[in-house]
Structures are given as C-alpha cells and as structure tokens.
Amino acid sequence: MTVPRATPADALRSVAFYLLFYPGTVLVLTLIAAQLALPGRAFVRSIMWWTRWHRWCVTRLLGIRVNIEGQAPEGPVLVAMKHESFFEAIDMPMLLKMPAVFAKIELMRIPIWGRAGYRYGLIAVERDQGAKALRSMVAAARERVAEGRPLAIFPEGTRVPHKASPPLQSGFAGLYKLLGLPVVPAAVNSGPLYHHAIKRKGTITVRFGEPIAPGLERAEVEAQVHAAINALNESCE
C-alpha cells in the first residue's frame, strides 16, 4: 500500500476527529474512575462504549472504512496480530469478544486506565524481567483462558511500519509452548492511513488467517507465525 498524500479534506477530517474523540475519551475515563470505586464490572460497559466511540469517529469523521476478512476466533486461542498503529490496539474489543491483550507495563501504569486494564483482564508485559515475567504472564493468561476468553498479542513487540517484518520477540514462543493454544495470525494495514497526525481516508483491512496448531517446536512456530502475519499483511494491499 502506497501512503496516500494528505489532502486539505484529510486535514479537516483529522481536526474533527481530534476535537471529538479525545474529549470523549476524557469523559469516559472520568466515568471509569467513578465506576472503579464500586464493586462489579460496570466499567467494562464504559470501555466498550469507548472503543465503539473510536470506531464511530474513525468511520464517520475520518472516512475510513474497516474491512474484516476471515473468521474472527472465539474462546481460548492466541491471536498474533501485526501492529502498525494505535487503531488495532483501541479497536481490539470490536474485533474479538472480551480479549485479554498482552500490554506493555508502561501502559498499565497510566493513572485510572492502568487500574481499569488490570480489572478488565489485560496482561502486563515486562520485557526486562526475563523468566519471572514470563511466569507471571502465563499465570495471568491461564486465568483468562479459564474464563473462556481469547488472548491477543503483538508478537513483534511494538508498532512497525507497513511491510516491515522484524523478528518476533523471544517471549512469544515461550507463551505458545506453555499455554498450549492454537495461534491465529492476523494482519492489519492501518499504518498508511491512521499512523499520521493527518490521517487519510481509505480502507483499513483486518484479515484473520487459519489457525496454527499447538505443540510445534519453537523454531517452527516462530517461522510459521512470522511468515503468516507478514504474508497476510502484504495481501492486505
């Protein structure tokens, strides 16, 4: 996908997006802060409202169409998704049912949002803690699996430019082996349209691939997942 040149209309749409989405986010966080002081999971409805609000702003204000291809998995499975922009991170609850996402520990330290993330079931990733962090992630992931929820991870570790194919983070294969779940690779081509201060009108495609069976050797699963998410990403053009 060639990055389209920004137009004056793109700039106006982007301003409208910023003026509506971010103040709406502040309102939702205020509501969540109040809900976190109460028992129960009312705050989950607010998180879902926020992600739906984001999708509405993306489609109605930015003029970006979201195209879903393939079968979105349900239940205990590990979804390995390409990460090109914040779009797919915010949109994840629209793509999967109550996903337990592996999130950087820095995000979990954000006031209000981090506390809500823990209670929602996000799984903190501490890359510099080695085996200790892996054990903690596996324990948290098994709790989410016991609840029947899908897990979602960005196996390359961070956002990458469209078409870039860095190696998978070393912890991915360890999680795969210890959890014993099938892996569903997912491609997304959000970068050229969304990962800019001035966002572009167009179509973002999310494509779910065929499941990769559990029980493969480390080198084999890494090769298969790496090839699959990058081949799917290329095919989203």
C-alpha positions in Angstrom: 0.0 0.0 0.0 1.4 3.4 -1.0 0.9 6.1 1.6 -1.6 8.5 0.1 -0.8 12.2 0.0 -2.7 14.1 2.7 -5.3 16.5 1.3 -6.9 19.6 2.8 -10.0 17.5 3.3 -7.9 14.9 5.2 -6.7 17.7 7.5 -10.2 18.9 8.2 -11.4 15.4 9.0 -8.4 14.8 11.3 -9.2 18.0 13.2 -12.8 16.9 13.7 -11.5 13.5 14.9 -9.2 15.1 17.5 -11.9 17.5 18.7 -14.4 14.8 19.3 -12.6 11.6 20.1 -10.2 12.9 22.7 -12.6 14.9 24.7 -14.9 11.9 24.6 -12.0 9.8 25.9 -11.6 12.2 28.9 -15.3 11.8 29.7 -15.1 8.0 29.6 -12.1 8.0 31.8 -13.9 10.2 34.3 -16.8 7.8 34.3 -14.5 4.8 34.6 -12.7 6.4 37.6 -16.0 6.6 39.4 -17.0 3.1 38.5 -13.7 1.6 39.7 -14.6 2.7 43.2 -17.7 0.4 43.1 -17.9 -3.4 43.1 -18.8 -5.2 39.9 -17.8 -4.7 36.3 -19.9 -1.8 35.2 -16.7 -0.1 33.9 -16.4 -2.8 31.2 -19.5 -1.3 29.5 -17.7 2.1 29.6 -14.6 0.5 27.9 -16.8 -1.0 25.2 -18.6 2.4 24.7 -15.2 4.0 24.3 -14.0 1.5 21.7 -17.3 1.8 19.8 -16.9 5.6 20.0 -13.4 5.3 18.5 -14.8 3.1 15.6 -17.6 5.6 15.0 -15.1 8.5 14.9 -12.8 6.6 12.5 -15.6 5.7 10.1 -17.8 8.7 10.3 -15.3 11.5 10.8 -12.1 10.2 9.2 -13.9 8.5 6.3 -12.0 5.2 6.9 -13.8 2.0 6.1 -13.0 -1.0 8.2 -13.0 -4.3 6.3 -12.9 -7.6 8.2 -11.8 -10.7 6.3 -11.6 -14.3 7.6 -13.2 -15.7 10.7 -12.6 -13.9 14.0 -11.8 -16.6 16.5 -13.8 -17.1 19.7 -12.9 -18.7 23.0 -9.4 -19.8 24.2 -7.0 -19.0 21.4 -3.9 -16.9 20.9 -4.3 -14.2 18.3 -1.0 -12.9 16.9 -1.6 -9.6 15.2 0.6 -7.2 13.3 0.8 -3.8 14.9 1.0 -0.7 12.7 -0.8 1.9 14.6 -3.0 2.6 17.7 -6.0 1.8 15.6 -5.9 -2.0 16.2 -5.0 -1.6 19.9 -8.1 0.5 20.5 -10.3 -1.5 18.2 -9.4 -4.9 19.6 -12.6 -5.3 21.6 -14.5 -4.6 18.4 -12.6 -7.4 16.7 -12.7 -10.1 19.5 -15.1 -10.9 22.3 -13.6 -9.6 25.6 -10.0 -10.1 24.5 -7.2 -10.4 27.1 -4.5 -8.4 25.5 -0.8 -8.5 26.3 0.1 -4.9 27.0 3.3 -3.1 27.9 3.7 -2.5 31.6 4.2 1.2 30.8 0.6 1.4 29.7 -0.6 -0.3 32.8 1.0 2.4 34.9 -1.2 5.2 33.4 -3.5 6.5 36.2 -7.1 5.2 36.0 -6.5 3.4 32.7 -4.0 1.0 34.1 -6.2 0.1 37.0 -9.1 -0.4 34.7 -6.9 -2.5 32.4 -5.9 -4.9 35.2 -9.6 -5.3 36.3 -10.6 -5.8 32.7 -8.0 -8.6 32.3 -5.2 -7.1 30.3 -1.9 -8.9 30.8 1.1 -6.8 31.7 4.4 -7.4 29.8 7.7 -6.6 31.5 10.3 -7.3 28.9 13.3 -6.8 31.2 12.2 -9.3 33.8 13.0 -12.5 31.9 11.7 -15.8 33.2 10.0 -14.2 36.2 7.9 -12.0 33.8 7.1 -15.0 31.6 5.8 -17.0 34.6 3.6 -14.0 35.6 2.2 -13.6 32.1 1.5 -17.3 31.8 -0.3 -17.4 35.1 -2.5 -14.4 34.2 -3.1 -15.8 30.7 -4.3 -19.1 32.1 -6.8 -17.3 34.3 -8.2 -15.5 31.2 -8.3 -18.8 29.3 -10.2 -20.4 32.2 -12.8 -17.7 31.7 -13.1 -18.7 28.0 -11.6 -15.5 26.7 -9.3 -15.2 23.6 -5.8 -13.8 24.2 -4.3 -11.3 21.8 -0.6 -10.4 21.4 1.5 -8.2 19.1 4.4 -10.7 18.7 6.8 -8.3 17.1 6.6 -6.3 20.3 5.8 -2.8 19.1 4.3 -0.9 16.2 6.2 -1.4 12.9 5.9 0.4 9.6 3.7 -1.2 6.9 5.6 -4.0 5.1 8.4 -4.1 7.8 8.9 -7.7 9.1 11.2 -7.6 12.2 11.7 -10.9 14.1 9.2 -12.0 16.7 10.0 -11.2 20.3 11.6 -14.1 22.1 8.8 -14.4 24.7 6.2 -15.3 22.1 7.3 -18.9 21.6 7.6 -19.4 25.3 4.0 -18.3 25.8 2.9 -20.5 22.9 4.6 -23.6 24.4 3.4 -23.1 27.9 -0.2 -22.2 27.1 -0.7 -25.0 24.5 -3.2 -22.9 22.5 -3.7 -22.7 18.7 -2.4 -19.4 17.2 -4.5 -17.4 14.8 -2.3 -14.9 12.8 -4.0 -11.6 11.9 -2.9 -8.9 9.5 -3.8 -5.2 9.5 -2.8 -2.4 7.2 -3.7 0.6 9.4 -0.3 2.3 9.2 -0.6 4.2 5.9 -4.0 5.7 6.8 -4.0 6.0 10.6 -0.4 6.4 11.8 -0.1 10.0 10.9 -1.0 13.3 12.6 -3.1 14.0 9.5 -5.0 10.7 8.9 -6.0 9.6 5.4 -9.4 8.5 4.0 -9.4 4.9 2.7 -9.9 1.3 3.8 -8.3 -0.5 6.8 -8.4 -4.3 6.4 -8.1 -6.7 9.2 -7.6 -10.3 8.0 -7.7 -13.4 10.2 -5.7 -16.4 8.9 -6.1 -20.1 9.5 -5.2 -21.4 13.0 -1.7 -22.8 13.6 -1.8 -25.9 15.8 -0.3 -26.1 19.2 2.6 -28.3 20.0 5.1 -27.2 17.4 8.8 -26.8 18.1 10.0 -23.2 18.9 11.8 -22.6 15.7 8.9 -24.0 13.6 6.1 -22.0 15.3 8.2 -18.8 15.1 8.8 -19.3 11.4 5.2 -20.1 10.7 3.7 -17.2 12.6 6.3 -14.7 11.3 5.7 -15.8 7.7 1.9 -15.8 8.2 1.4 -12.4 9.7 3.8 -10.8 7.2 2.3 -12.6 4.2 -1.2 -11.6 5.3 -0.1 -8.1 5.8 1.3 -7.9 2.3 -2.0 -9.3 1.0 -4.0 -6.5 2.6 -2.9 -4.1 -0.1 
